[in-house]
Amino acid sequence: MAGSQEAAYQYARTLYDSGAPLFSKATRELMTQLEAIRSTGVAASVTVTTPDGEAIDLGTSGTPNIFEDTAGFQQIGINPHISYDHFRNFATLQVKHNLKATYLPLVPHYECRQADVVTGELVPRQKPLPSYEETLEGFQRERTKWDTGRQCEELRRVLRSAEIPRVGNIVAFACGTMHLMEHDGFRAERALQHALILTLRDFLGLSEGKCLARDPSYEDADKKVLSDEGITVVDDAHGFLAVDNESVVFSAYPDVPIRAVVADIARPAVMIWNDVSDPRTPSTGSDGEIHLCADPVTPRLIDIIREQHVRFDFPDDEAFGRLAIYIRKS
Ligand SMILES: C[S@@+](CC[C@H](N)C(=O)[O-])C[C@H]1O[C@@H](n2cnc3c(N)ncnc32)[C@H](O)[C@@H]1O
Protein backbone atom coordinates (compact mmCIF):
# COMPACT_ATOMS: atom_id res chain seq x y z
CA MET A 1 0.00 0.00 0.00
CA ALA A 2 1.37 3.37 -0.89
CA GLY A 3 1.09 5.97 1.83
CA SER A 4 -1.18 8.46 0.11
CA GLN A 5 -4.81 9.40 0.48
CA GLU A 6 -5.41 8.29 -3.10
CA ALA A 7 -3.89 4.86 -2.37
CA ALA A 8 -6.08 4.57 0.74
CA TYR A 9 -9.13 5.38 -1.35
CA GLN A 10 -8.27 2.83 -4.03
CA TYR A 11 -7.56 0.15 -1.44
CA ALA A 12 -10.89 0.74 0.32
CA ARG A 13 -12.77 0.91 -2.97
CA THR A 14 -11.31 -2.41 -4.15
CA LEU A 15 -12.25 -4.12 -0.91
CA TYR A 16 -15.69 -2.59 -0.94
CA ASP A 17 -16.40 -3.79 -4.46
CA SER A 18 -14.93 -7.25 -3.85
CA GLY A 19 -17.54 -8.18 -1.25
CA ALA A 20 -14.87 -9.67 1.03
CA PRO A 21 -16.05 -10.41 4.59
CA LEU A 22 -14.25 -8.14 7.02
CA PHE A 23 -15.50 -8.56 10.51
CA SER A 24 -16.01 -12.24 11.25
CA LYS A 25 -12.54 -13.25 12.42
CA ALA A 26 -11.34 -9.88 13.68
CA THR A 27 -14.39 -9.37 15.93
CA ARG A 28 -13.80 -12.53 17.92
CA GLU A 29 -10.04 -11.94 18.13
CA LEU A 30 -10.32 -8.41 19.41
CA MET A 31 -13.12 -9.17 21.85
CA THR A 32 -11.11 -11.94 23.47
CA GLN A 33 -8.19 -9.57 23.99
CA LEU A 34 -10.35 -6.80 25.42
CA GLU A 35 -12.12 -9.20 27.77
CA ALA A 36 -8.73 -10.17 29.18
CA ILE A 37 -7.87 -6.50 29.73
CA ARG A 38 -11.28 -5.87 31.34
CA SER A 39 -11.00 -8.79 33.71
CA THR A 40 -7.41 -8.15 34.81
CA GLY A 41 -7.54 -4.33 34.60
CA VAL A 42 -4.00 -4.50 33.23
CA ALA A 43 -3.00 -2.74 29.99
CA ALA A 44 -1.82 -5.24 27.38
CA SER A 45 -0.72 -5.24 23.80
CA VAL A 46 -3.60 -5.57 21.31
CA THR A 47 -3.42 -7.12 17.85
CA VAL A 48 -6.04 -6.50 15.17
CA THR A 49 -6.34 -8.11 11.73
CA THR A 50 -6.67 -5.85 8.68
CA PRO A 51 -9.33 -6.62 6.04
CA ASP A 52 -6.69 -8.33 3.89
CA GLY A 53 -5.58 -10.60 6.71
CA GLU A 54 -2.49 -8.86 8.08
CA ALA A 55 -2.15 -8.84 11.87
CA ILE A 56 -1.30 -5.37 13.18
CA ASP A 57 0.18 -5.09 16.66
CA LEU A 58 -1.21 -1.88 18.17
CA GLY A 59 1.03 -2.32 21.22
CA THR A 60 -0.59 -0.80 24.28
CA SER A 61 -1.67 2.25 22.29
CA GLY A 62 -5.16 0.84 22.43
CA THR A 63 -5.16 0.96 26.22
CA PRO A 64 -6.42 3.90 28.26
CA ASN A 65 -4.62 7.21 28.42
CA ILE A 66 -4.36 8.60 31.88
CA PHE A 67 -3.56 12.26 32.24
CA GLU A 68 -3.97 14.74 35.02
CA ASP A 69 -6.17 17.74 34.48
CA THR A 70 -5.98 21.13 36.15
CA ALA A 71 -8.63 20.53 38.79
CA GLY A 72 -6.74 17.70 40.46
CA PHE A 73 -8.61 15.02 38.62
CA GLN A 74 -7.45 12.59 36.00
CA GLN A 75 -9.27 11.41 32.92
CA ILE A 76 -9.15 7.66 32.62
CA GLY A 77 -10.42 5.21 30.07
CA ILE A 78 -12.51 2.36 31.47
CA ASN A 79 -14.55 -0.49 30.07
CA PRO A 80 -12.68 -1.25 26.83
CA HIS A 81 -14.89 -2.39 23.99
CA ILE A 82 -14.78 -2.65 20.22
CA SER A 83 -15.37 0.41 18.09
CA TYR A 84 -16.43 -0.50 14.54
CA ASP A 85 -15.55 1.52 11.50
CA HIS A 86 -16.85 0.27 8.23
CA PHE A 87 -13.94 -0.01 5.85
CA ARG A 88 -15.82 2.02 3.31
CA ASN A 89 -15.25 4.97 5.58
CA PHE A 90 -11.48 4.50 5.41
CA ALA A 91 -11.53 6.13 2.04
CA THR A 92 -12.61 9.42 3.55
CA LEU A 93 -10.41 9.23 6.64
CA GLN A 94 -7.06 10.90 6.98
CA VAL A 95 -4.31 8.35 6.40
CA LYS A 96 -2.93 7.75 9.87
CA HIS A 97 0.66 8.15 10.99
CA ASN A 98 0.80 4.36 11.27
CA LEU A 99 -0.42 3.68 7.74
CA LYS A 100 -1.56 0.16 8.45
CA ALA A 101 -3.82 1.34 11.26
CA THR A 102 -5.79 3.33 8.67
CA TYR A 103 -7.31 0.10 7.41
CA LEU A 104 -8.48 -1.47 10.63
CA PRO A 105 -12.21 -2.20 10.67
CA LEU A 106 -12.21 -2.59 14.46
CA VAL A 107 -10.23 -0.81 17.14
CA PRO A 108 -10.32 -0.73 20.95
CA HIS A 109 -12.33 2.11 22.44
CA TYR A 110 -12.48 3.26 26.05
CA GLU A 111 -15.22 5.08 27.96
CA CYS A 112 -13.60 8.28 29.27
CA ARG A 113 -14.38 9.16 32.90
CA GLN A 114 -13.01 11.61 35.46
CA ALA A 115 -11.32 10.09 38.53
CA ASP A 116 -9.74 11.38 41.73
CA VAL A 117 -5.95 11.67 41.26
CA VAL A 118 -5.15 10.28 44.71
CA THR A 119 -7.75 7.57 45.23
CA GLY A 120 -8.43 6.75 41.58
CA GLU A 121 -12.17 6.70 42.41
CA LEU A 122 -14.51 7.64 39.57
CA VAL A 123 -16.30 10.97 39.97
CA PRO A 124 -20.07 10.37 39.81
CA ARG A 125 -21.74 11.77 36.73
CA GLN A 126 -23.28 15.18 37.31
CA LYS A 127 -26.73 14.55 35.90
CA PRO A 128 -29.04 12.26 37.87
CA LEU A 129 -29.49 8.82 36.37
CA PRO A 130 -32.97 7.70 35.32
CA SER A 131 -34.74 5.74 38.02
CA TYR A 132 -35.90 2.17 37.60
CA GLU A 133 -39.46 3.13 38.54
CA GLU A 134 -39.85 5.84 35.90
CA THR A 135 -38.22 3.68 33.24
CA LEU A 136 -40.53 0.78 34.09
CA GLU A 137 -43.59 3.02 34.09
CA GLY A 138 -42.65 4.53 30.70
CA PHE A 139 -41.85 1.15 29.19
CA GLN A 140 -45.11 -0.41 30.34
CA ARG A 141 -47.14 2.55 29.06
CA GLU A 142 -45.56 2.35 25.59
CA ARG A 143 -45.75 -1.41 25.50
CA THR A 144 -49.49 -1.33 26.10
CA LYS A 145 -49.89 1.21 23.29
CA TRP A 146 -47.78 -0.93 20.97
CA ASP A 147 -49.48 -4.23 21.89
CA THR A 148 -52.93 -2.82 21.20
CA GLY A 149 -51.96 -0.70 18.19
CA ARG A 150 -52.38 -1.10 14.45
CA GLN A 151 -48.67 -1.58 13.69
CA CYS A 152 -48.29 -4.51 16.05
CA GLU A 153 -51.34 -6.21 14.56
CA GLU A 154 -50.04 -5.50 11.06
CA LEU A 155 -46.62 -6.94 11.95
CA ARG A 156 -48.25 -10.13 13.25
CA ARG A 157 -50.25 -10.37 10.04
CA VAL A 158 -47.09 -10.09 7.92
CA LEU A 159 -45.30 -12.71 10.01
CA ARG A 160 -48.29 -15.08 9.81
CA SER A 161 -48.26 -14.76 6.02
CA ALA A 162 -44.56 -15.65 5.73
CA GLU A 163 -42.73 -18.91 5.77
CA ILE A 164 -40.25 -18.41 8.60
CA PRO A 165 -37.25 -20.75 8.94
CA ARG A 166 -36.51 -22.28 12.35
CA VAL A 167 -35.70 -19.58 14.91
CA GLY A 168 -33.60 -20.03 18.06
CA ASN A 169 -33.03 -16.53 19.38
CA ILE A 170 -33.63 -12.81 18.89
CA VAL A 171 -30.70 -10.40 18.98
CA ALA A 172 -31.58 -6.69 19.06
CA PHE A 173 -28.92 -4.07 18.43
CA ALA A 174 -28.85 -0.34 19.08
CA CYS A 175 -32.38 0.08 20.41
CA GLY A 176 -30.90 2.72 22.73
CA THR A 177 -31.39 3.82 26.31
CA MET A 178 -35.00 4.69 26.95
CA HIS A 179 -33.86 8.04 28.40
CA LEU A 180 -32.08 10.87 26.71
CA MET A 181 -28.36 11.04 27.54
CA GLU A 182 -28.85 13.96 29.89
CA HIS A 183 -31.89 12.42 31.51
CA ASP A 184 -34.13 15.05 29.95
CA GLY A 185 -36.96 12.76 29.09
CA PHE A 186 -38.27 9.35 28.22
CA ARG A 187 -37.82 8.13 24.63
CA ALA A 188 -41.11 6.53 23.67
CA GLU A 189 -39.84 5.27 20.30
CA ARG A 190 -37.05 3.32 21.99
CA ALA A 191 -39.49 1.73 24.42
CA LEU A 192 -41.56 0.70 21.39
CA GLN A 193 -38.53 -0.90 19.77
CA HIS A 194 -37.99 -2.97 22.91
CA ALA A 195 -41.71 -3.85 23.04
CA LEU A 196 -41.37 -5.14 19.49
CA ILE A 197 -38.74 -7.63 20.67
CA LEU A 198 -41.31 -9.06 23.08
CA THR A 199 -43.93 -9.29 20.32
CA LEU A 200 -41.46 -11.27 18.22
CA ARG A 201 -40.60 -13.51 21.14
CA ASP A 202 -44.27 -14.27 21.83
CA PHE A 203 -45.06 -14.79 18.15
CA LEU A 204 -42.14 -17.18 17.70
CA GLY A 205 -42.80 -19.00 20.97
CA LEU A 206 -39.26 -18.44 22.29
CA SER A 207 -38.52 -18.89 25.97
CA GLU A 208 -36.97 -16.26 28.24
CA GLY A 209 -33.22 -16.16 27.87
CA LYS A 210 -33.53 -16.33 24.10
CA CYS A 211 -33.78 -12.54 23.66
CA LEU A 212 -30.56 -10.55 23.77
CA ALA A 213 -30.06 -6.80 23.45
CA ARG A 214 -26.85 -4.88 22.89
CA ASP A 215 -26.44 -1.12 23.14
CA PRO A 216 -23.59 0.61 24.99
CA SER A 217 -25.92 3.44 26.06
CA TYR A 218 -28.10 1.35 28.38
CA GLU A 219 -28.28 2.70 31.92
CA ASP A 220 -28.76 0.39 34.90
CA ALA A 221 -32.49 1.26 34.90
CA ASP A 222 -32.84 0.13 31.26
CA LYS A 223 -30.98 -3.08 32.02
CA LYS A 224 -33.18 -3.92 34.99
CA VAL A 225 -36.44 -3.22 33.14
CA LEU A 226 -35.28 -5.32 30.19
CA SER A 227 -34.12 -8.11 32.46
CA ASP A 228 -37.53 -8.09 34.22
CA GLU A 229 -39.04 -8.70 30.78
CA GLY A 230 -36.67 -11.57 30.03
CA ILE A 231 -34.38 -9.61 27.68
CA THR A 232 -30.69 -10.15 28.48
CA VAL A 233 -28.42 -7.17 27.90
CA VAL A 234 -25.03 -8.28 26.62
CA ASP A 235 -21.69 -6.53 26.40
CA ASP A 236 -19.40 -5.68 23.55
CA ALA A 237 -19.35 -8.21 20.68
CA HIS A 238 -21.39 -10.83 22.57
CA GLY A 239 -24.42 -9.64 20.60
CA PHE A 240 -22.73 -10.35 17.27
CA LEU A 241 -21.34 -13.64 18.47
CA ALA A 242 -24.85 -14.80 19.44
CA VAL A 243 -26.11 -14.29 15.88
CA ASP A 244 -26.38 -17.47 13.81
CA ASN A 245 -28.54 -18.86 11.01
CA GLU A 246 -31.46 -19.35 13.43
CA SER A 247 -31.48 -15.77 14.72
CA VAL A 248 -33.90 -12.91 14.30
CA VAL A 249 -31.84 -9.72 14.17
CA PHE A 250 -33.39 -6.33 14.85
CA SER A 251 -31.79 -2.88 14.53
CA ALA A 252 -33.00 0.60 13.60
CA TYR A 253 -30.63 3.44 12.74
CA PRO A 254 -27.56 2.07 14.58
CA ASP A 255 -24.34 4.05 15.00
CA VAL A 256 -22.35 1.00 13.90
CA PRO A 257 -22.29 -1.13 10.71
CA ILE A 258 -24.65 -3.75 12.18
CA ARG A 259 -25.81 -4.99 8.79
CA ALA A 260 -22.31 -5.45 7.40
CA VAL A 261 -21.02 -7.24 10.52
CA VAL A 262 -24.05 -9.55 10.68
CA ALA A 263 -23.74 -10.36 6.97
CA ASP A 264 -20.13 -11.41 7.62
CA ILE A 265 -21.05 -13.65 10.53
CA ALA A 266 -24.24 -15.52 9.58
CA ARG A 267 -27.35 -15.81 7.40
CA PRO A 268 -30.01 -15.07 10.03
CA ALA A 269 -33.52 -16.48 9.60
CA VAL A 270 -35.05 -13.00 9.86
CA MET A 271 -33.58 -9.52 9.75
CA ILE A 272 -35.70 -6.50 10.63
CA TRP A 273 -33.59 -3.45 9.98
CA ASN A 274 -33.28 -0.37 7.80
CA ASP A 275 -34.57 -0.96 4.31
CA VAL A 276 -31.53 -1.53 2.11
CA SER A 277 -33.15 0.53 -0.61
CA ASP A 278 -33.62 3.55 1.67
CA PRO A 279 -31.92 6.48 -0.06
CA ARG A 280 -30.97 7.92 3.34
CA THR A 281 -28.40 5.13 3.75
CA PRO A 282 -26.83 5.19 0.29
CA SER A 283 -23.99 2.88 -0.59
CA THR A 284 -22.64 5.23 -3.20
CA GLY A 285 -23.57 8.87 -3.73
CA SER A 286 -25.04 10.19 -6.96
CA ASP A 287 -21.53 11.46 -7.72
CA GLY A 288 -20.32 7.85 -7.74
CA GLU A 289 -18.12 8.43 -4.68
CA ILE A 290 -18.22 6.49 -1.42
CA HIS A 291 -19.81 8.44 1.44
CA LEU A 292 -19.70 8.19 5.20
CA CYS A 293 -22.53 6.29 6.82
CA ALA A 294 -22.66 4.53 10.17
CA ASP A 295 -24.49 1.46 8.85
CA PRO A 296 -23.76 1.40 5.13
CA VAL A 297 -25.36 -0.79 2.53
CA THR A 298 -22.61 -2.64 0.68
CA PRO A 299 -22.69 -4.60 -2.58
CA ARG A 300 -22.10 -7.74 -0.49
CA LEU A 301 -25.19 -7.06 1.64
CA ILE A 302 -27.35 -6.29 -1.38
CA ASP A 303 -26.27 -9.52 -3.11
CA ILE A 304 -26.95 -11.65 -0.02
CA ILE A 305 -30.38 -10.16 0.51
CA ARG A 306 -31.35 -10.40 -3.15
CA GLU A 307 -30.31 -14.04 -3.46
CA GLN A 308 -31.30 -15.43 -0.09
CA HIS A 309 -34.15 -13.40 1.42
CA VAL A 310 -37.74 -12.41 0.76
CA ARG A 311 -38.56 -8.80 1.61
CA PHE A 312 -41.72 -7.65 3.40
CA ASP A 313 -42.75 -4.10 4.23
CA PHE A 314 -42.40 -3.19 7.88
CA PRO A 315 -45.64 -1.57 9.04
CA ASP A 316 -45.32 2.17 8.64
CA ASP A 317 -44.57 3.85 11.95
CA GLU A 318 -42.71 7.03 12.88
CA ALA A 319 -41.11 5.32 15.89
CA PHE A 320 -39.31 2.85 13.67
CA GLY A 321 -38.45 4.91 10.60
CA ARG A 322 -38.09 3.11 7.30
CA LEU A 323 -37.45 -0.54 8.09
CA ALA A 324 -38.04 -3.73 6.15
CA ILE A 325 -38.41 -7.39 7.11
CA TYR A 326 -36.08 -9.83 5.36
CA ILE A 327 -36.91 -13.50 5.77
CA ARG A 328 -34.44 -16.11 4.55
CA LYS A 329 -35.66 -18.50 1.88
CA SER A 330 -35.41 -21.76 3.86
C1 LIG B 1 -29.13 6.88 16.31
S1 LIG B 1 -29.26 5.87 17.74
C2 LIG B 1 -30.68 4.90 17.34
C3 LIG B 1 -31.38 4.45 18.56
C4 LIG B 1 -32.75 3.80 18.33
N1 LIG B 1 -32.65 2.60 17.54
C5 LIG B 1 -33.70 4.79 17.66
O1 LIG B 1 -34.19 4.48 16.55
O2 LIG B 1 -33.96 5.85 18.28
C6 LIG B 1 -27.89 4.79 17.51
C7 LIG B 1 -27.68 3.79 18.63
O3 LIG B 1 -26.57 2.96 18.29
C8 LIG B 1 -25.99 2.59 19.53
N2 LIG B 1 -24.66 1.95 19.40
C9 LIG B 1 -23.44 2.53 19.34
N3 LIG B 1 -22.47 1.59 19.30
C10 LIG B 1 -23.10 0.38 19.34
C11 LIG B 1 -22.65 -0.98 19.32
N4 LIG B 1 -21.34 -1.28 19.27
N5 LIG B 1 -23.56 -1.96 19.37
C12 LIG B 1 -24.87 -1.68 19.43
N6 LIG B 1 -25.37 -0.42 19.45
C13 LIG B 1 -24.49 0.60 19.40
C14 LIG B 1 -25.96 3.91 20.28
O4 LIG B 1 -25.70 3.76 21.66
C15 LIG B 1 -27.36 4.43 19.99
O5 LIG B 1 -28.28 4.01 20.96
The ligand as an ORCA input file, in Angstrom:
! r2SCAN-3c Opt
* xyz 0 1
  C     -29.134      6.882     16.308
  S     -29.261      5.874     17.743
  C     -30.679      4.902     17.341
  C     -31.383      4.453     18.559
  C     -32.753      3.803     18.326
  N     -32.649      2.600     17.539
  C     -33.696      4.789     17.659
  O     -34.185      4.483     16.550
  O     -33.957      5.849     18.276
  C     -27.890      4.786     17.507
  C     -27.677      3.794     18.634
  O     -26.565      2.958     18.294
  C     -25.992      2.591     19.535
  N     -24.664      1.952     19.398
  C     -23.444      2.529     19.341
  N     -22.472      1.586     19.296
  C     -23.096      0.379     19.335
  C     -22.646     -0.978     19.323
  N     -21.338     -1.282     19.266
  N     -23.557     -1.963     19.369
  C     -24.874     -1.684     19.426
  N     -25.368     -0.416     19.446
  C     -24.491      0.604     19.396
  C     -25.956      3.908     20.284
  O     -25.702      3.761     21.664
  C     -27.358      4.434     19.986
  O     -28.285      4.015     20.956
*
